[in-house]
């Protein structure tokens, strides 16, 4: 954002008295085009990818860091920039104007494992990153998409670097499975595994991303706040306290900032007050799950989570929670109960044992709690529970 844009934004927000001026700048699921405080890590990743500058494929690379360290943001930003250099554009193949010959092309593709549940979806995601053609989402089989990928990379001057993001999360595509699916084009493709740990039996280059230091996280929050909030909506001391509280986790810090901004907007306040931040921090569970995980679930499961966030489930056994959610929708209590157990296995919610004097049953009763920031989730979700309340 240039200086004139900053001045214009401040003038407009003075008239409109809005707390939030741009939700995308505040959203914990939106990456900035240039990650703040990660210059040295970007250089290390460029070192690992150095062979592409000589027209060759790099060895396997793993980008590893704790939750909230920005591994995804780093890879997405760098791949976007590399596409501008090596692909002409993200998908187009450049041609020379004098001889009409095509120049070598290397595409850089990020596949989000949270959104890839099948071989078909994986091939579709990769093709979408290297082809300007419309990739069908139905009506064709997996074999046809694999053949399209092989055809696209058949020429020796075409290559692709494919990053598999969140490969180590439950219910996501793991790095080994991705490599197996890419085996037919192995001579033209290199992989980058992005997550909190290296893939099993990994042999390759590892780029380690540390947690943010407090001053780095202050810079991250300040950048988001200055671009996404009205001028004066939050003071610098509150930002410093938020960075210290988040303990190096940018997701938790941004989810809290986003949640506090939502709460202030709902109160028609002209700034974020301490009680907004306190409530937003309390909404982020300890060792929280990234809000992007529940947002990647099916609409029905998202609807169940939205309903769970609306009811008072404290101390209630799962069967009662399922019945309460079912009353709000066309789903049966049995279906909701099954969803809750599956969501607990996936990690979006946590099962908490309940004390019971009844020992006749073989299973100890339990309740469930959300493991992600619920304010951010309900604000970003666009789904509904079947026949239930809508969320916008």
C-alpha positions as CSV (number, residue, x, y, z in Angstrom):
1,X,0.0,0.0,0.0
2,X,1.5,3.4,-1.0
3,X,1.4,6.6,1.0
4,X,-1.5,8.1,-0.9
5,X,-3.6,5.0,-0.3
6,X,-2.8,5.1,3.4
7,X,-4.0,8.8,3.6
8,X,-7.2,8.0,1.6
9,X,-8.0,5.1,3.8
10,X,-7.7,7.2,7.0
11,X,-9.9,9.9,5.5
12,X,-12.6,7.4,4.5
13,X,-12.6,5.6,7.8
14,X,-12.9,8.9,9.7
15,X,-16.2,9.5,7.9
16,X,-17.5,5.9,8.1
17,X,-16.4,5.1,11.6
18,X,-15.7,1.5,10.9
19,X,-13.3,-0.6,12.9
20,X,-12.6,-3.1,10.2
21,X,-11.6,-1.7,6.8
22,X,-10.3,-4.8,5.1
23,X,-11.1,-8.3,6.5
24,X,-8.6,-10.0,4.2
25,X,-5.7,-8.1,5.9
26,X,-6.9,-9.3,9.3
27,X,-7.9,-12.9,8.3
28,X,-5.7,-15.6,9.8
29,X,-6.2,-17.8,6.7
30,X,-5.0,-15.1,4.2
31,X,-1.3,-14.9,3.5
32,X,0.5,-11.7,2.7
33,X,2.4,-11.5,-0.6
34,X,5.7,-10.7,1.3
35,X,5.9,-12.4,4.7
36,X,7.3,-10.1,7.4
37,X,10.5,-11.0,9.3
38,X,11.2,-14.1,7.1
39,X,13.9,-12.8,4.8
40,X,16.6,-15.2,5.9
41,X,14.2,-18.2,5.6
42,X,13.2,-17.2,2.1
43,X,16.9,-17.1,1.2
44,X,17.5,-20.6,2.7
45,X,14.6,-21.9,0.6
46,X,15.9,-20.2,-2.5
47,X,19.3,-22.0,-1.8
48,X,17.5,-25.3,-1.6
49,X,15.7,-24.6,-5.0
50,X,18.9,-23.2,-6.6
51,X,19.1,-25.8,-9.4
52,X,16.0,-24.3,-11.0
53,X,18.1,-21.3,-11.9
54,X,20.2,-23.6,-14.1
55,X,17.2,-25.3,-15.6
56,X,17.4,-28.4,-13.4
57,X,15.2,-29.9,-10.8
58,X,16.2,-29.6,-7.1
59,X,16.3,-32.6,-4.8
60,X,13.3,-33.1,-2.4
61,X,12.9,-30.2,0.1
62,X,11.0,-30.1,3.4
63,X,10.0,-26.8,5.0
64,X,9.4,-27.5,8.7
65,X,8.3,-25.3,11.5
66,X,6.0,-25.2,14.6
67,X,2.4,-24.1,14.4
68,X,2.0,-20.5,13.5
69,X,5.5,-20.1,12.2
70,X,4.4,-19.1,8.7
71,X,5.7,-22.1,6.7
72,X,2.7,-22.0,4.4
73,X,2.9,-18.2,3.9
74,X,6.6,-18.5,3.1
75,X,6.1,-21.2,0.4
76,X,3.1,-19.5,-1.1
77,X,4.8,-16.2,-1.4
78,X,8.0,-17.5,-2.8
79,X,6.2,-19.8,-5.3
80,X,4.1,-16.9,-6.6
81,X,7.3,-14.8,-7.1
82,X,9.1,-17.7,-8.8
83,X,6.2,-18.3,-11.2
84,X,6.5,-14.7,-12.3
85,X,10.2,-15.4,-13.2
86,X,10.1,-18.9,-14.6
87,X,6.6,-19.3,-16.0
88,X,6.0,-15.9,-17.5
89,X,2.7,-16.1,-15.7
90,X,1.3,-18.7,-13.4
91,X,0.1,-20.9,-16.2
92,X,1.0,-19.5,-19.6
93,X,3.8,-20.9,-21.7
94,X,6.0,-18.0,-23.0
95,X,7.1,-18.0,-26.7
96,X,10.0,-16.0,-28.2
97,X,8.9,-13.3,-30.6
98,X,11.8,-13.9,-33.1
99,X,11.8,-17.7,-33.7
100,X,8.4,-18.7,-32.3
101,X,10.1,-21.2,-30.1
102,X,8.9,-21.9,-26.6
103,X,11.2,-21.0,-23.7
104,X,11.8,-23.5,-20.9
105,X,9.1,-23.3,-18.3
106,X,9.1,-24.3,-14.6
107,X,5.8,-24.1,-12.8
108,X,5.6,-23.7,-9.0
109,X,2.4,-25.3,-7.6
110,X,1.2,-25.3,-4.0
111,X,-1.3,-28.1,-3.2
112,X,-3.1,-27.6,0.1
113,X,-3.5,-31.1,1.6
114,X,-6.5,-30.0,3.6
115,X,-8.5,-29.7,0.4
116,X,-7.3,-32.8,-1.4
117,X,-9.1,-35.9,-0.4
118,X,-8.5,-38.2,-3.4
119,X,-6.2,-38.9,-6.3
120,X,-8.6,-37.1,-8.6
121,X,-8.5,-34.0,-6.5
122,X,-4.7,-34.0,-6.3
123,X,-4.3,-34.3,-10.1
124,X,-6.9,-31.6,-10.6
125,X,-5.1,-29.3,-8.2
126,X,-1.7,-29.8,-9.9
127,X,-3.2,-29.3,-13.4
128,X,-4.9,-26.2,-12.3
129,X,-1.5,-24.8,-11.4
130,X,0.2,-25.6,-14.7
131,X,-2.5,-25.3,-17.3
132,X,-4.6,-22.5,-18.6
133,X,-7.3,-24.9,-19.7
134,X,-10.4,-25.4,-17.6
135,X,-9.9,-28.5,-15.5
136,X,-13.2,-30.5,-15.0
137,X,-14.3,-31.3,-11.5
138,X,-16.6,-34.1,-12.8
139,X,-17.4,-36.1,-15.8
140,X,-13.9,-37.5,-16.3
141,X,-11.9,-40.1,-14.5
142,X,-8.7,-40.0,-12.5
143,X,-6.8,-41.8,-15.3
144,X,-7.7,-39.0,-17.8
145,X,-6.4,-36.3,-15.5
146,X,-3.2,-38.3,-15.0
147,X,-2.8,-38.5,-18.7
148,X,-3.4,-34.8,-19.1
149,X,-0.6,-34.2,-16.5
150,X,1.7,-36.5,-18.4
151,X,1.0,-34.7,-21.7
152,X,1.5,-31.3,-20.1
153,X,4.9,-32.3,-18.8
154,X,6.0,-34.5,-21.7
155,X,8.4,-32.0,-23.3
156,X,11.9,-31.8,-21.8
157,X,11.6,-28.0,-21.4
158,X,8.7,-28.2,-19.0
159,X,9.0,-28.9,-15.3
160,X,7.0,-28.4,-12.1
161,X,7.9,-28.0,-8.5
162,X,5.0,-29.2,-6.4
163,X,4.6,-28.2,-2.7
164,X,2.4,-30.4,-0.6
165,X,1.2,-28.2,2.2
166,X,-0.1,-29.5,5.6
167,X,1.1,-33.0,4.6
168,X,1.4,-34.1,8.2
169,X,-2.1,-33.2,9.4
170,X,-4.9,-35.8,10.0
171,X,-7.0,-36.6,7.0
172,X,-4.7,-34.9,4.6
173,X,-2.7,-36.1,1.6
174,X,0.7,-37.1,2.9
175,X,3.9,-36.4,1.1
176,X,4.7,-40.0,0.2
177,X,1.2,-40.5,-1.4
178,X,1.8,-37.3,-3.4
179,X,5.1,-38.6,-4.7
180,X,3.5,-41.9,-5.6
181,X,0.8,-40.1,-7.6
182,X,3.5,-38.0,-9.4
183,X,5.6,-41.1,-10.2
184,X,4.5,-41.1,-13.9
185,X,6.1,-37.6,-14.3
186,X,8.9,-38.1,-11.8
187,X,11.6,-36.9,-14.2
188,X,9.8,-33.6,-14.6
189,X,8.7,-32.9,-11.1
190,X,10.3,-32.1,-7.7
191,X,8.4,-32.0,-4.4
192,X,8.4,-29.7,-1.4
193,X,6.8,-31.0,1.8
194,X,5.5,-28.3,4.0
195,X,4.4,-28.9,7.6
196,X,5.4,-29.2,11.2
197,X,7.7,-32.2,10.6
198,X,9.6,-34.0,7.9
199,X,7.9,-36.8,6.0
200,X,8.6,-40.3,7.2
201,X,11.9,-41.8,5.9
202,X,12.8,-38.4,4.5
203,X,16.1,-37.9,2.8
204,X,16.6,-34.4,1.4
205,X,17.2,-30.8,2.2
206,X,15.3,-29.4,5.2
207,X,14.6,-25.7,5.7
208,X,13.7,-25.1,9.4
209,X,11.4,-22.2,10.2
210,X,11.6,-21.0,13.9
211,X,8.7,-19.6,15.9
212,X,8.4,-15.8,15.6
213,X,10.3,-13.8,18.2
214,X,8.2,-11.2,20.0
215,X,9.4,-8.2,18.1
216,X,8.9,-10.0,14.7
217,X,5.3,-10.9,15.7
218,X,4.7,-7.3,16.8
219,X,5.7,-6.3,13.2
220,X,3.3,-8.9,11.7
221,X,0.4,-7.8,13.8
222,X,1.1,-4.1,13.2
223,X,1.2,-4.6,9.5
224,X,-2.2,-6.4,9.6
225,X,-3.7,-3.9,11.9
226,X,-2.5,-0.8,10.0
227,X,-3.9,-2.2,6.7
228,X,-7.1,-3.9,8.0
229,X,-8.3,-1.6,10.8
230,X,-9.3,2.0,11.0
231,X,-6.7,4.4,12.2
232,X,-6.5,4.4,16.0
233,X,-8.6,1.3,16.3
234,X,-5.9,-0.4,18.4
235,X,-2.9,1.0,20.3
236,X,0.6,-0.3,20.1
237,X,0.8,-1.5,23.7
238,X,-2.2,-3.8,23.0
239,X,-0.3,-5.2,20.0
240,X,2.8,-5.8,22.1
241,X,0.7,-7.6,24.7
242,X,-1.0,-9.7,22.1
243,X,2.4,-10.7,20.6
244,X,3.7,-11.7,24.0
245,X,0.6,-13.7,24.7
246,X,0.8,-15.5,21.4
247,X,4.3,-16.8,22.2
248,X,5.6,-16.9,18.7
249,X,2.4,-18.3,17.1
250,X,1.2,-15.9,14.3
251,X,-2.0,-17.9,13.8
252,X,-3.1,-17.4,17.4
253,X,-2.1,-13.7,17.3
254,X,-4.0,-13.0,14.1
255,X,-7.0,-15.1,15.1
256,X,-7.2,-13.1,18.3
257,X,-6.8,-9.8,16.5
258,X,-9.5,-10.8,13.9
259,X,-11.8,-12.0,16.7
260,X,-11.4,-8.8,18.7
261,X,-12.2,-6.8,15.6
262,X,-15.3,-8.8,14.9
263,X,-16.5,-8.3,18.5
264,X,-15.8,-4.6,18.4
265,X,-17.8,-4.3,15.1
266,X,-20.7,-6.2,16.6
267,X,-20.7,-3.7,19.5
268,X,-20.7,-0.8,17.0
269,X,-17.5,0.4,18.8
270,X,-15.1,2.7,17.1
271,X,-12.0,1.0,18.5
272,X,-10.9,-2.4,19.9
273,X,-11.3,-2.2,23.7
274,X,-9.4,-4.4,26.2
275,X,-12.4,-6.5,26.9
276,X,-12.7,-7.3,23.1
277,X,-9.1,-8.6,23.1
278,X,-9.6,-10.5,26.3
279,X,-12.6,-12.3,25.0
280,X,-10.9,-13.0,21.7
281,X,-7.8,-14.4,23.4
282,X,-10.0,-16.6,25.6
283,X,-11.6,-17.9,22.4
284,X,-8.3,-19.3,21.1
285,X,-7.7,-22.7,22.8
286,X,-4.3,-23.7,24.1
287,X,-2.5,-25.7,21.4
288,X,-5.2,-24.5,19.1
289,X,-5.9,-26.0,15.7
290,X,-5.5,-23.7,12.7
291,X,-8.9,-22.3,11.8
292,X,-8.2,-23.3,8.2
293,X,-8.7,-26.9,9.1
294,X,-12.4,-26.7,10.0
295,X,-12.9,-24.3,7.1
296,X,-11.7,-27.1,4.8
297,X,-14.3,-29.6,6.0
298,X,-17.5,-30.4,4.1
299,X,-20.3,-27.9,4.4
300,X,-22.3,-30.4,6.6
301,X,-19.5,-30.9,9.0
302,X,-18.9,-27.2,9.2
303,X,-22.5,-26.7,9.9
304,X,-22.3,-29.1,12.8
305,X,-19.3,-27.2,14.2
306,X,-21.2,-23.9,13.9
307,X,-24.1,-25.4,15.8
308,X,-21.8,-26.8,18.4
309,X,-20.3,-23.3,18.9
310,X,-23.8,-21.9,19.5
311,X,-25.0,-24.3,22.2
312,X,-23.9,-24.5,25.8
313,X,-22.2,-27.9,25.7
314,X,-20.3,-27.6,28.9
315,X,-20.4,-30.8,30.8
316,X,-23.0,-32.4,28.5
317,X,-22.4,-35.9,27.2
318,X,-22.0,-36.3,23.4
319,X,-25.5,-37.9,23.0
320,X,-27.2,-34.8,24.5
321,X,-25.1,-32.5,22.3
322,X,-25.9,-34.5,19.2
323,X,-29.6,-34.4,20.1
324,X,-29.5,-30.6,20.6
325,X,-27.7,-30.1,17.2
326,X,-30.1,-32.4,15.5
327,X,-33.1,-30.4,16.8
328,X,-31.7,-27.4,14.8
329,X,-31.4,-29.3,11.5
330,X,-32.7,-32.1,9.3
331,X,-29.9,-34.4,10.5
332,X,-30.6,-37.3,12.8
333,X,-29.1,-37.4,16.3
334,X,-27.3,-40.6,15.2
335,X,-25.7,-38.9,12.2
336,X,-24.6,-35.9,14.3
337,X,-23.1,-38.2,16.9
338,X,-21.1,-40.0,14.3
339,X,-19.9,-36.7,12.9
340,X,-18.8,-35.5,16.3
341,X,-16.8,-38.7,16.9
342,X,-15.2,-38.3,13.4
343,X,-14.4,-34.6,14.0
344,X,-12.8,-35.6,17.3
345,X,-10.6,-38.2,15.5
346,X,-9.7,-35.6,12.8
347,X,-8.8,-33.1,15.6
348,X,-11.2,-30.2,15.0
349,X,-12.8,-30.9,18.4
350,X,-11.6,-32.7,21.5
351,X,-13.3,-35.4,23.5
352,X,-13.2,-34.7,27.3
353,X,-14.0,-37.6,29.7
354,X,-16.9,-37.0,32.1
355,X,-17.1,-38.5,35.6
356,X,-19.9,-40.9,36.1
357,X,-21.1,-43.2,38.8
358,X,-22.7,-45.5,36.3
359,X,-20.3,-48.4,35.7
360,X,-22.8,-50.6,33.9
361,X,-21.9,-49.2,30.5
362,X,-18.6,-50.2,28.8
363,X,-17.8,-46.7,27.6
364,X,-17.0,-43.8,29.8
365,X,-19.2,-40.8,28.9
366,X,-17.5,-37.8,27.3
367,X,-18.2,-34.3,26.1
368,X,-16.6,-32.4,23.3
369,X,-14.9,-29.0,23.0
370,X,-13.8,-26.9,20.0
371,X,-10.1,-26.9,19.4
372,X,-10.0,-23.8,17.1
373,X,-10.9,-20.1,17.4
374,X,-14.7,-20.1,17.1
375,X,-15.2,-16.3,16.5
376,X,-12.9,-16.4,13.5
377,X,-14.5,-19.7,12.2
378,X,-18.1,-18.4,12.4
379,X,-17.1,-15.1,10.7
380,X,-15.2,-16.9,7.9
381,X,-17.6,-19.8,7.3
382,X,-20.2,-19.4,4.6
383,X,-22.1,-22.6,5.1
384,X,-25.3,-23.6,6.9
385,X,-26.5,-26.6,8.9
386,X,-29.2,-28.4,6.8
387,X,-32.5,-26.7,7.5
388,X,-30.7,-24.8,10.3
389,X,-29.5,-21.2,10.9
390,X,-27.4,-19.6,8.1
391,X,-24.1,-18.1,8.7
392,X,-22.7,-15.3,6.6
